[in-house]
Amino acid sequence: MTSHTGIITYQHEFQPDTRVPNPLPPEGAWDCQIHVFADPKDYPLSAARWYNPPSHATFEVAQKMHATLGIAHGVLVQPHAYGTDFRLLLACLAKNPAYRATALIDDSVSDAQLHELHAAGVRGVRFHFKSITGPVPDARDFERAVERVTPLGWHVKIRTTGEDLLRHEALFRRVKIPIVIDHMGHLEMKLGVDQPACRTIVELLKTTPNFWVMLSNAPKHSDPPYDDAVEIGRAFVDAAPDRVIWGSDWPHLDFKKPVPNTADLLELAYRYAPEAANLKKLFVTNPRRLYDAEG
């Protein structure tokens, strides 16, 4: 739904309830991407936002969702709706030490703020190289931001599409710290493992040890029973079983079709890594390492 201001309102797509997955994920499982929101009277939205989030998709609701799913740890991703106002992110991290976070930064974020974010549990920085949603970062700005977070031991997350990935591949290859390709590169799953961007991601995973991929959001680009997505997901796991993670992307904004139950998304991820050892890596070992967490 788009308002007269051109800002998209997503409240009608928010589904607060989930079900218990069958089976439960491995003990200590992580959900490596959720967004949380709050009443705008308490945490004002950015004037530069392009969507109105569901304000009732709160951290409290998210924690209940994770408890139902059997998820022990989560990663909060700073929403664009708040820009570089980190007050809600910091408040949530202070409430539950089982959570980590990924920030959005630009030159307005000071070094002191970066250290504050790190102390609170932020372990990564996210960039949007998805040109269909707006301008992508300038290469110099991107590299300067990567240079700033490198001493903190953070990683880089890239939200992109297959086309944008190929366009900016040389820039991404210059990154030396861990770099995570969000949402399976937003590939069109029906194009299969032989599409150029998929072949590139597999090659990066096999040959470049700092590249990771998050196995998420396939239902935005596939249809039940998601067999095409499973083929691609398994190709990524086979290429680098030690550098794959999973995220629900709750509360599932920007779906152009009916939103799956979050437990359905979790169970889909089981099909990407059917071997028990790889499933534990996907849900537990890999994210624990990437997010610098104990236990």
Sequence and secondary structure as in RCSB ss.txt:
>XXXX:A:sequence
MTSHTGIITYQHEFQPDTRVPNPLPPEGAWDCQIHVFADPKDYPLSAARWYNPPSHATFEVAQKMHATLGIAHGV
LVQPHAYGTDFRLLLACLAKNPAYRATALIDDSVSDAQLHELHAAGVRGVRFHFKSITGPVPDARDFERAVERVT
PLGWHVKIRTTGEDLLRHEALFRRVKIPIVIDHMGHLEMKLGVDQPACRTIVELLKTTPNFWVMLSNAPKHSDPP
YDDAVEIGRAFVDAAPDRVIWGSDWPHLDFKKPVPNTADLLELAYRYAPEAANLKKLFVTNPRRLYDAEG
>XXXX:A:secstr
 B TTS EE GGG        SS   TT EEEEE     TTTS   TT SEE  TT  HHHHHHHHHHHT  EEE
EE  GGGTT  HHHHHHHHH TTEEEEE   TTS HHHHHHHHHHTEEEEEEEE GGGS    HHHHHHHHHHHG
GGT EEEEEE HHHHHHTHHHHHT  S EEEGGGGG  GGG TTSHHHHHHHHHHHH TTEEEEE  GGGS  TT
 HHHHHHHHHHHHH TTSEEE   BT  S SS    HHHHHHHHHHH  SHHHHHIIIIIHHHHHTT   
